[in-house]
Amino acid sequence: MELSGRKALVTGASSGLGAHFARLLADRGAAVTAAARRRDALEQLCDAIERAGGTAQARALDVTEDDSIADLFAEDAFDIVVNNAGLSIPGAALSYSPADWDRTFDANLRGAFQVAQAAAGALRTAGRGGAIVNVASILGLRVAGHVAAYAASKAALLQLTRALALEWARHDIRVNALCPGYIETDINRDFFASEAGRKMLRRIPQRRLGRPDDLDGALLLLVSDAGRYMTGSEIVVDGGHLVSSL
């Protein structure tokens, strides 16, 4: 699962799982481009990667802006693309606004498609294959309350993954999906320390939150030659949450 000599792009890399994925790929030898809207956070991440002996550069990217995506791919083709940028705007379905629905789908689905399309186009022009990983969610496979737009967008992302895998296999471009369960990050740490959060954890068969490094094996499989015959697949990493009893 070594990635030396490969160029990798991680979107949504300014914090959370995106930042973790950027560090992981750099540690395995990839030259990483960390992309997101928050340039200051990206610079700090890339400095830390460089100090640890890796190679990384920061690039501003808004996946909801076509020009921003075009600028990123104007000069380079990436061997590995981790399509991680996205958002969730919780809310009851009866009162959910069209604007929030559009924002969710623009980031989670349209943005993921535009990045994947640009990545595949650059690889085809360069005459080489590559690996694209769309970061989905177990909520694309199972639902929870007050996340209708998010769940629908992630379910659509899984179907998009299969469709792109089918079309691009002939170009040796593999497209797979990673479906995390509940993973501890700065955003959700306080919630899962609350009574409501602890109650939710009791429904996970392993009785714990996932850690970002619990995703490492699955991601490395999908982006490396170890997974070279995998495309159109989805890997669930959730401590058994999807198979828990109703």
C-alpha positions as a Markdown table, in Angstrom:
| # | Residue | x | y | z |
|---|---|---|---|---|
| 1 | Met | 0.0 | 0.0 | 0.0 |
| 2 | Glu | 2.9 | 2.3 | -0.6 |
| 3 | Leu | 2.1 | 5.4 | -2.7 |
| 4 | Ser | 5.5 | 6.8 | -3.6 |
| 5 | Gly | 5.6 | 8.6 | -6.9 |
| 6 | Arg | 1.9 | 9.3 | -7.0 |
| 7 | Lys | 0.1 | 12.6 | -6.8 |
| 8 | Ala | -2.9 | 12.7 | -4.6 |
| 9 | Leu | -5.7 | 15.3 | -4.1 |
| 10 | Val | -7.8 | 15.4 | -1.0 |
| 11 | Thr | -10.8 | 17.8 | -1.0 |
| 12 | Gly | -12.3 | 19.2 | 2.1 |
| 13 | Ala | -8.8 | 18.8 | 3.7 |
| 14 | Ser | -8.8 | 21.8 | 6.0 |
| 15 | Ser | -10.0 | 19.8 | 9.0 |
| 16 | Gly | -11.5 | 16.5 | 10.2 |
| 17 | Leu | -11.3 | 13.4 | 8.0 |
| 18 | Gly | -9.9 | 15.4 | 5.1 |
| 19 | Ala | -6.9 | 16.6 | 7.0 |
| 20 | His | -6.4 | 13.0 | 8.4 |
| 21 | Phe | -6.6 | 11.5 | 4.9 |
| 22 | Ala | -4.0 | 14.1 | 3.6 |
| 23 | Arg | -1.6 | 13.2 | 6.4 |
| 24 | Leu | -2.1 | 9.4 | 5.8 |
| 25 | Leu | -1.5 | 9.6 | 2.0 |
| 26 | Ala | 1.6 | 11.8 | 2.6 |
| 27 | Asp | 2.9 | 9.3 | 5.2 |
| 28 | Arg | 2.6 | 6.6 | 2.6 |
| 29 | Gly | 4.7 | 8.5 | 0.1 |
| 30 | Ala | 2.2 | 10.4 | -2.0 |
| 31 | Ala | 2.7 | 14.0 | -3.0 |
| 32 | Val | -0.5 | 15.5 | -1.6 |
| 33 | Thr | -2.5 | 18.5 | -2.7 |
| 34 | Ala | -4.7 | 19.5 | 0.2 |
| 35 | Ala | -7.7 | 21.5 | -1.1 |
| 36 | Ala | -10.5 | 23.4 | 0.7 |
| 37 | Arg | -11.9 | 26.9 | 1.1 |
| 38 | Arg | -9.9 | 27.7 | 4.3 |
| 39 | Arg | -6.4 | 28.4 | 3.0 |
| 40 | Asp | -5.0 | 29.3 | 6.4 |
| 41 | Ala | -5.9 | 25.9 | 7.9 |
| 42 | Leu | -4.5 | 24.1 | 4.8 |
| 43 | Glu | -1.2 | 26.0 | 5.1 |
| 44 | Gln | -0.9 | 24.8 | 8.7 |
| 45 | Leu | -1.7 | 21.2 | 7.7 |
| 46 | Cys | 0.8 | 21.2 | 4.8 |
| 47 | Asp | 3.5 | 22.7 | 7.1 |
| 48 | Ala | 3.0 | 19.9 | 9.6 |
| 49 | Ile | 3.1 | 17.3 | 6.8 |
| 50 | Glu | 6.4 | 18.8 | 5.5 |
| 51 | Arg | 7.9 | 18.8 | 9.0 |
| 52 | Ala | 7.1 | 15.1 | 9.3 |
| 53 | Gly | 9.0 | 14.4 | 6.1 |
| 54 | Gly | 6.1 | 14.4 | 3.6 |
| 55 | Thr | 5.3 | 16.4 | 0.5 |
| 56 | Ala | 2.2 | 18.6 | 0.5 |
| 57 | Gln | 0.8 | 21.8 | -1.0 |
| 58 | Ala | -2.2 | 23.8 | -0.2 |
| 59 | Arg | -4.7 | 24.8 | -2.9 |
| 60 | Ala | -7.9 | 26.9 | -2.5 |
| 61 | Leu | -11.0 | 25.0 | -3.7 |
| 62 | Asp | -14.7 | 25.5 | -3.5 |
| 63 | Val | -16.4 | 22.4 | -5.0 |
| 64 | Thr | -19.6 | 24.4 | -5.6 |
| 65 | Glu | -17.7 | 26.8 | -8.0 |
| 66 | Asp | -17.0 | 25.5 | -11.5 |
| 67 | Asp | -14.1 | 27.9 | -12.0 |
| 68 | Ser | -12.5 | 26.9 | -8.8 |
| 69 | Ile | -12.5 | 23.3 | -9.9 |
| 70 | Ala | -11.2 | 24.1 | -13.4 |
| 71 | Asp | -8.3 | 26.1 | -12.0 |
| 72 | Leu | -7.2 | 23.2 | -9.8 |
| 73 | Phe | -7.1 | 20.8 | -12.7 |
| 74 | Ala | -5.7 | 23.2 | -15.3 |
| 75 | Glu | -2.1 | 22.2 | -14.7 |
| 76 | Asp | -2.1 | 18.7 | -13.2 |
| 77 | Ala | -3.5 | 15.2 | -13.3 |
| 78 | Phe | -3.8 | 13.4 | -10.0 |
| 79 | Asp | -3.3 | 9.7 | -9.6 |
| 80 | Ile | -5.4 | 9.6 | -6.5 |
| 81 | Val | -8.5 | 11.8 | -5.7 |
| 82 | Val | -10.2 | 11.6 | -2.4 |
| 83 | Asn | -13.6 | 13.3 | -2.9 |
| 84 | Asn | -14.2 | 14.3 | 0.7 |
| 85 | Ala | -15.7 | 17.8 | 0.6 |
| 86 | Gly | -19.3 | 18.0 | 1.8 |
| 87 | Leu | -21.6 | 19.3 | 4.4 |
| 88 | Ser | -24.7 | 18.5 | 6.5 |
| 89 | Ile | -27.5 | 20.9 | 7.4 |
| 90 | Pro | -29.7 | 19.0 | 9.8 |
| 91 | Gly | -33.4 | 19.9 | 10.0 |
| 92 | Ala | -36.9 | 18.5 | 10.1 |
| 93 | Ala | -38.1 | 17.5 | 6.6 |
| 94 | Leu | -41.4 | 19.4 | 7.0 |
| 95 | Ser | -39.6 | 22.7 | 7.5 |
| 96 | Tyr | -36.5 | 22.2 | 5.4 |
| 97 | Ser | -35.8 | 25.1 | 3.1 |
| 98 | Pro | -35.1 | 24.7 | -0.7 |
| 99 | Ala | -32.0 | 26.7 | -0.2 |
| 100 | Asp | -30.5 | 24.3 | 2.3 |
| 101 | Trp | -31.5 | 21.4 | 0.1 |
| 102 | Asp | -29.7 | 22.9 | -2.8 |
| 103 | Arg | -26.6 | 23.7 | -0.7 |
| 104 | Thr | -26.4 | 20.1 | 0.5 |
| 105 | Phe | -26.7 | 18.6 | -3.0 |
| 106 | Asp | -24.4 | 21.2 | -4.5 |
| 107 | Ala | -21.6 | 20.3 | -2.1 |
| 108 | Asn | -22.2 | 16.5 | -1.6 |
| 109 | Leu | -23.3 | 15.5 | -5.1 |
| 110 | Arg | -22.8 | 18.1 | -7.8 |
| 111 | Gly | -19.4 | 19.1 | -6.4 |
| 112 | Ala | -18.3 | 15.5 | -6.1 |
| 113 | Phe | -19.3 | 14.8 | -9.7 |
| 114 | Gln | -17.5 | 17.9 | -11.0 |
| 115 | Val | -14.3 | 17.0 | -9.2 |
| 116 | Ala | -14.4 | 13.4 | -10.4 |
| 117 | Gln | -15.2 | 14.5 | -13.9 |
| 118 | Ala | -12.3 | 16.9 | -14.0 |
| 119 | Ala | -10.0 | 14.3 | -12.4 |
| 120 | Ala | -10.9 | 11.6 | -14.9 |
| 121 | Gly | -10.6 | 14.0 | -17.8 |
| 122 | Ala | -7.1 | 15.0 | -16.8 |
| 123 | Leu | -6.1 | 11.4 | -16.4 |
| 124 | Arg | -7.4 | 10.4 | -19.8 |
| 125 | Thr | -5.6 | 13.3 | -21.4 |
| 126 | Ala | -2.4 | 12.2 | -19.6 |
| 127 | Gly | -2.9 | 8.6 | -20.8 |
| 128 | Arg | -2.9 | 7.0 | -17.5 |
| 129 | Gly | -5.2 | 5.4 | -15.0 |
| 130 | Gly | -6.0 | 6.4 | -11.4 |
| 131 | Ala | -8.2 | 6.0 | -8.4 |
| 132 | Ile | -11.1 | 8.1 | -7.2 |
| 133 | Val | -12.6 | 7.6 | -3.8 |
| 134 | Asn | -15.9 | 9.2 | -3.0 |
| 135 | Val | -16.4 | 9.7 | 0.8 |
| 136 | Ala | -20.1 | 8.8 | 1.3 |
| 137 | Ser | -21.7 | 7.7 | 4.6 |
| 138 | Ile | -23.7 | 4.9 | 6.2 |
| 139 | Leu | -26.5 | 7.4 | 6.0 |
| 140 | Gly | -26.5 | 6.7 | 2.2 |
| 141 | Leu | -27.5 | 3.2 | 3.1 |
| 142 | Arg | -29.6 | 3.7 | 6.2 |
| 143 | Val | -31.5 | 6.7 | 7.4 |
| 144 | Ala | -31.8 | 8.7 | 10.6 |
| 145 | Gly | -34.0 | 11.6 | 11.6 |
| 146 | His | -33.5 | 15.2 | 10.6 |
| 147 | Val | -30.9 | 14.4 | 7.8 |
| 148 | Ala | -33.2 | 13.8 | 4.8 |
| 149 | Ala | -31.2 | 15.9 | 2.4 |
| 150 | Tyr | -27.8 | 14.6 | 3.6 |
| 151 | Ala | -28.9 | 11.0 | 3.5 |
| 152 | Ala | -30.4 | 11.4 | 0.0 |
| 153 | Ser | -27.3 | 13.1 | -1.3 |
| 154 | Lys | -25.1 | 10.4 | 0.0 |
| 155 | Ala | -27.3 | 7.7 | -1.4 |
| 156 | Ala | -27.1 | 9.4 | -4.8 |
| 157 | Leu | -23.3 | 9.6 | -4.4 |
| 158 | Leu | -23.2 | 5.9 | -4.1 |
| 159 | Gln | -25.2 | 5.4 | -7.3 |
| 160 | Leu | -23.0 | 8.0 | -9.0 |
| 161 | Thr | -19.9 | 6.0 | -7.9 |
| 162 | Arg | -21.2 | 2.9 | -9.6 |
| 163 | Ala | -22.1 | 4.8 | -12.8 |
| 164 | Leu | -18.7 | 6.4 | -13.1 |
| 165 | Ala | -17.0 | 3.2 | -12.3 |
| 166 | Leu | -18.8 | 1.5 | -15.2 |
| 167 | Glu | -18.0 | 4.3 | -17.7 |
| 168 | Trp | -14.4 | 4.8 | -16.7 |
| 169 | Ala | -13.1 | 1.3 | -16.2 |
| 170 | Arg | -12.0 | 1.2 | -19.8 |
| 171 | His | -9.6 | 4.1 | -19.0 |
| 172 | Asp | -8.2 | 2.2 | -16.0 |
| 173 | Ile | -9.8 | 4.8 | -13.7 |
| 174 | Arg | -11.2 | 3.1 | -10.6 |
| 175 | Val | -14.1 | 4.8 | -8.7 |
| 176 | Asn | -15.1 | 3.4 | -5.3 |
| 177 | Ala | -16.9 | 4.7 | -2.2 |
| 178 | Leu | -15.9 | 4.8 | 1.4 |
| 179 | Cys | -18.9 | 4.8 | 3.8 |
| 180 | Pro | -17.9 | 5.8 | 7.4 |
| 181 | Gly | -20.1 | 5.4 | 10.3 |
| 182 | Tyr | -19.9 | 7.7 | 13.3 |
| 183 | Ile | -16.3 | 8.9 | 13.5 |
| 184 | Glu | -15.0 | 11.2 | 16.2 |
| 185 | Thr | -14.0 | 14.6 | 15.1 |
| 186 | Asp | -13.8 | 18.1 | 16.6 |
| 187 | Ile | -17.3 | 18.8 | 15.3 |
| 188 | Asn | -19.1 | 15.9 | 17.0 |
| 189 | Arg | -17.0 | 15.2 | 20.1 |
| 190 | Asp | -19.1 | 17.3 | 22.5 |
| 191 | Phe | -22.3 | 15.7 | 21.2 |
| 192 | Phe | -21.1 | 12.2 | 21.8 |
| 193 | Ala | -20.0 | 13.1 | 25.3 |
| 194 | Ser | -23.6 | 14.1 | 26.1 |
| 195 | Glu | -26.3 | 11.8 | 27.3 |
| 196 | Ala | -28.0 | 11.8 | 23.9 |
| 197 | Gly | -24.7 | 10.9 | 22.2 |
| 198 | Arg | -23.9 | 8.1 | 24.7 |
| 199 | Lys | -27.4 | 6.7 | 24.0 |
| 200 | Met | -26.6 | 6.6 | 20.3 |
| 201 | Leu | -23.3 | 4.9 | 20.9 |
| 202 | Arg | -25.0 | 2.1 | 22.7 |
| 203 | Arg | -26.7 | 1.2 | 19.4 |
| 204 | Ile | -23.3 | 0.5 | 17.7 |
| 205 | Pro | -22.4 | -3.1 | 18.2 |
| 206 | Gln | -18.7 | -2.2 | 19.1 |
| 207 | Arg | -20.1 | 0.3 | 21.6 |
| 208 | Arg | -17.7 | 3.0 | 20.6 |
| 209 | Leu | -17.2 | 5.9 | 18.2 |
| 210 | Gly | -14.9 | 5.2 | 15.3 |
| 211 | Arg | -11.5 | 7.0 | 15.2 |
| 212 | Pro | -10.2 | 8.6 | 12.0 |
| 213 | Asp | -7.4 | 6.0 | 11.8 |
| 214 | Asp | -10.1 | 3.2 | 11.7 |
| 215 | Leu | -10.6 | 4.3 | 8.1 |
| 216 | Asp | -7.0 | 4.0 | 7.1 |
| 217 | Gly | -7.0 | 0.4 | 5.9 |
| 218 | Ala | -10.1 | 0.8 | 3.8 |
| 219 | Leu | -8.9 | 4.1 | 2.2 |
| 220 | Leu | -5.4 | 2.7 | 1.4 |
| 221 | Leu | -6.9 | -0.4 | -0.1 |
| 222 | Leu | -9.0 | 1.7 | -2.5 |
| 223 | Val | -6.3 | 4.1 | -3.6 |
| 224 | Ser | -3.4 | 1.6 | -3.9 |
| 225 | Asp | -2.5 | -1.3 | -6.1 |
| 226 | Ala | -3.8 | -3.6 | -3.4 |
| 227 | Gly | -7.3 | -2.7 | -4.7 |
| 228 | Arg | -6.4 | -2.6 | -8.4 |
| 229 | Tyr | -9.3 | -5.0 | -9.3 |
| 230 | Met | -11.9 | -3.0 | -7.3 |
| 231 | Thr | -14.2 | -0.5 | -8.9 |
| 232 | Gly | -17.8 | 0.4 | -8.3 |
| 233 | Ser | -17.4 | -0.9 | -4.7 |
| 234 | Glu | -18.4 | 0.5 | -1.4 |
| 235 | Ile | -16.6 | -0.2 | 1.8 |
| 236 | Val | -18.5 | 0.3 | 5.1 |
| 237 | Val | -16.5 | 1.1 | 8.2 |
| 238 | Asp | -18.9 | 1.6 | 11.1 |
| 239 | Gly | -18.3 | -0.8 | 14.0 |
| 240 | Gly | -21.2 | -2.9 | 12.9 |
| 241 | His | -23.8 | -0.1 | 12.9 |
| 242 | Leu | -25.5 | -1.1 | 9.7 |
| 243 | Val | -26.1 | -4.6 | 10.8 |
| 244 | Ser | -27.3 | -3.7 | 14.3 |
| 245 | Ser | -30.8 | -4.9 | 15.1 |
| 246 | Leu | -33.8 | -2.7 | 14.6 |
